[in-house]
């Protein structure tokens, strides 16, 4: 997953740097999923390509740090040979889930536009969401037992989302732009990597609410 994220960052930078005017941005963010009683905190990097002072294309990569489940589950470990007694034991494990969002879309600016002063903006977007579920187990005697990996509930969920975004920004001449925006995303469909994935942090109602605060630097 780390390699995929790095590739996305490099691709975004190369794509934007091939144009005469581009903007690079970065900052923090929060993700709340309806039906999930946790807030995920993270970081984002992005770029924006203006078509004129009122319309831009943008892309953003956001990573939201893992949160641990409140309740543990039980994985299964089996003996390395048939002389081990008992031959099968339960091992407590606890899962952690993170969110990665790769999004892109268009923005329309009102007010002073993309380049100047105070403006509002909004538009539609499409996102690829990646949830990675990892498990940490309690101690067990690895010289006697081997863990049944399928009982851990680990895996990846890939989702496609459609959404709307809106925000406010202020551009300081020759310095850069601060911005605050929010988006509402609907998960169209999700594909788990296996049937044993176990997480309570995947949205039950398929709706995500993401807020971002950051700084944008324009290059000409």
Secondary structure per residue as TSV (DSSP state, phi and psi in degrees):
chain	resnum	aa	ss	phi	psi
A	1	X	-	360.0	-39.3
A	2	X	H	-59.7	-41.8
A	3	X	H	-63.9	-36.9
A	4	X	H	-65.6	-40.1
A	5	X	H	-65.8	-45.0
A	6	X	H	-62.4	-40.5
A	7	X	H	-61.4	-41.2
A	8	X	H	-63.4	-39.2
A	9	X	H	-65.8	-46.3
A	10	X	H	-63.1	-43.1
A	11	X	H	-61.6	-43.5
A	12	X	H	-62.3	-43.5
A	13	X	H	-65.4	-44.3
A	14	X	H	-63.5	-42.2
A	15	X	H	-62.3	-46.8
A	16	X	H	-70.7	-36.5
A	17	X	H	-70.4	-11.3
A	18	X	T	-81.8	-2.6
A	19	X	S	-109.1	157.6
A	20	X	S	-65.4	-40.6
A	21	X	S	-122.6	133.8
A	22	X	E	-149.5	163.1
A	23	X	E	-134.2	137.3
A	24	X	E	-114.9	141.5
A	25	X	E	-138.8	156.5
A	26	X	E	-159.9	156.3
A	27	X	E	174.6	-156.9
A	28	X	E	-111.8	173.7
A	29	X	E	-166.1	166.6
A	30	X	E	-132.7	142.6
A	31	X	E	-124.4	128.4
A	32	X	E	-123.0	127.7
A	33	X	E	-107.0	129.2
A	34	X	T	-61.8	132.0
A	35	X	T	92.4	-2.9
A	36	X	-	-119.1	122.5
A	37	X	-	-90.7	47.3
A	38	X	-	-143.9	151.8
A	39	X	E	-110.4	126.9
A	40	X	E	-96.0	130.8
A	41	X	E	-107.6	145.2
A	42	X	E	-161.2	-167.0
A	43	X	E	-127.9	157.6
A	44	X	E	-142.7	152.0
A	45	X	E	-129.8	146.6
A	46	X	E	-161.0	177.6
A	47	X	E	-146.2	157.8
A	48	X	E	-139.7	136.7
A	49	X	E	-121.6	103.5
A	50	X	E	-74.0	134.6
A	51	X	S	-88.3	-33.2
A	52	X	S	-160.0	-168.0
A	53	X	S	-77.4	-5.0
A	54	X	S	-114.6	-19.9
A	55	X	E	-131.5	134.2
A	56	X	E	-137.4	159.2
A	57	X	E	-102.1	143.3
A	58	X	E	-139.2	157.2
A	59	X	E	-139.3	149.9
A	60	X	E	-150.5	141.3
A	61	X	E	-118.1	122.7
A	62	X	E	-121.6	136.6
A	63	X	E	-121.9	124.6
A	64	X	E	-111.9	124.5
A	65	X	E	-63.7	150.3
A	66	X	E	-63.4	146.1
A	67	X	E	-120.8	137.7
A	68	X	E	-84.7	143.0
A	69	X	-	-62.6	151.2
A	70	X	S	-78.2	-31.6
A	71	X	S	-111.0	140.6
A	72	X	-	-84.1	160.4
A	73	X	E	-121.2	178.3
A	74	X	E	-119.5	121.7
A	75	X	E	-93.8	168.3
A	76	X	E	-113.5	133.8
A	77	X	E	-121.4	137.3
A	78	X	E	-117.6	155.6
A	79	X	E	-65.1	146.2
A	80	X	S	-71.7	-19.2
A	81	X	S	-151.5	172.3
A	82	X	T	-79.0	-2.0
A	83	X	T	-85.2	-12.4
A	84	X	S	-72.2	133.8
A	85	X	S	-135.1	127.8
A	86	X	S	-70.2	154.6
A	87	X	S	-74.1	-28.1
A	88	X	E	-130.0	134.7
A	89	X	E	-132.1	159.9
A	90	X	E	-98.3	138.1
A	91	X	E	-122.8	125.9
A	92	X	E	-66.1	137.0
A	93	X	E	-139.5	157.0
A	94	X	E	-135.4	135.9
A	95	X	E	-97.6	152.5
A	96	X	E	-127.9	141.9
A	97	X	E	-127.6	135.9
A	98	X	E	-121.3	170.4
A	99	X	E	-124.9	135.3
A	100	X	E	-124.9	129.0
A	101	X	E	-119.9	125.9
A	102	X	E	-116.1	113.1
A	103	X	E	-131.1	157.6
A	104	X	E	-157.3	155.6
A	105	X	E	176.9	-160.8
A	106	X	E	-118.5	155.4
A	107	X	E	-131.7	141.1
A	108	X	E	-115.9	130.8
A	109	X	E	-103.5	142.8
A	110	X	E	-125.7	157.2
A	111	X	E	96.0	-126.4
A	112	X	S	-85.8	2.0
A	113	X	T	82.8	-171.3
A	114	X	T	-66.1	-39.3
A	115	X	T	-90.1	-21.9
A	116	X	S	-128.6	145.9
A	117	X	E	46.4	-142.7
A	118	X	E	-94.9	131.1
A	119	X	E	-148.9	157.6
A	120	X	E	-108.9	158.9
A	121	X	E	-151.2	159.8
A	122	X	E	-166.9	166.7
A	123	X	E	167.8	-177.6
A	124	X	E	-98.2	162.3
A	125	X	E	-153.7	159.6
A	126	X	E	-123.2	139.4
A	127	X	E	-132.9	145.9
A	128	X	E	-104.4	122.6
A	129	X	E	-110.6	134.4
A	130	X	E	-122.2	122.1
A	131	X	E	-109.5	123.9
A	132	X	E	-110.3	126.3
A	133	X	E	-111.1	120.5
A	134	X	E	-119.3	151.9
A	135	X	E	-121.9	144.3
A	136	X	E	-120.9	127.7
A	137	X	E	-102.9	156.8
A	138	X	-	-71.2	170.8
A	139	X	-	-65.4	139.8
A	140	X	-	-147.6	160.2
A	141	X	-	-78.4	99.2
A	142	X	T	-71.6	-15.5
A	143	X	T	-73.5	-20.0
A	144	X	T	-109.2	-29.3
A	145	X	E	-126.7	151.7
A	146	X	E	-121.0	136.3
A	147	X	E	-77.4	135.8
A	148	X	-	-79.8	102.6
A	149	X	G	-58.5	-32.5
A	150	X	G	-68.4	-16.9
A	151	X	G	-88.4	-3.2
A	152	X	S	-78.3	-27.1
A	153	X	-	79.8	20.3
A	154	X	-	-83.5	158.5
A	155	X	E	156.9	-169.3
A	156	X	E	-130.6	139.8
A	157	X	E	-116.3	122.1
A	158	X	E	-103.7	133.0
A	159	X	E	-135.2	149.4
A	160	X	E	-110.5	132.0
A	161	X	E	-127.4	149.4
A	162	X	E	-118.9	143.9
A	163	X	E	-159.8	177.6
A	164	X	E	-123.3	145.6
A	165	X	E	-134.4	146.3
A	166	X	E	-150.0	153.1
A	167	X	E	-167.3	-176.7
A	168	X	E	-129.9	147.5
A	169	X	E	-145.0	156.1
A	170	X	E	-135.4	127.1
A	171	X	E	-100.8	123.2
A	172	X	E	-91.7	123.3
A	173	X	T	-53.4	130.0
A	174	X	T	68.0	0.2
A	175	X	T	-110.4	-58.2
A	176	X	E	154.2	-166.9
A	177	X	E	-130.7	132.8
A	178	X	E	-100.1	146.6
A	179	X	E	-145.6	154.3
A	180	X	E	-138.2	122.2
A	181	X	E	-140.2	165.9
A	182	X	E	-141.9	151.3
A	183	X	E	-139.7	153.7
A	184	X	E	-122.3	121.2
A	185	X	E	-120.8	142.8
A	186	X	E	-115.3	128.1
A	187	X	E	-78.3	112.3
A	188	X	E	-71.4	-47.7
A	189	X	E	-157.6	158.7
A	190	X	E	-134.5	143.3
A	191	X	E	-128.3	109.0
A	192	X	E	-79.1	151.2
A	193	X	S	-75.0	-19.9
A	194	X	S	-157.2	172.0
A	195	X	T	-89.0	1.8
A	196	X	T	-104.5	4.2
A	197	X	-	-60.8	134.6
A	198	X	-	-129.8	110.1
A	199	X	-	-154.7	140.7
A	200	X	S	-96.1	1.7
A	201	X	-	-99.5	2.6
A	202	X	S	-82.3	134.2
A	203	X	-	-60.1	123.6
A	204	X	S	-73.4	-32.3
A	205	X	S	-100.6	6.3
A	206	X	-	64.4	19.8
A	207	X	E	-120.4	130.9
A	208	X	E	-116.3	142.9
A	209	X	E	-124.1	119.2
A	210	X	E	-122.7	131.0
A	211	X	E	-118.5	144.1
A	212	X	E	-138.3	140.5
A	213	X	E	-129.0	130.5
A	214	X	E	-164.6	-171.8
A	215	X	E	-129.0	136.9
A	216	X	E	-120.0	135.3
A	217	X	E	-117.4	129.6
A	218	X	E	-97.0	139.0
A	219	X	E	-123.6	140.4
A	220	X	-	-122.6	360.0
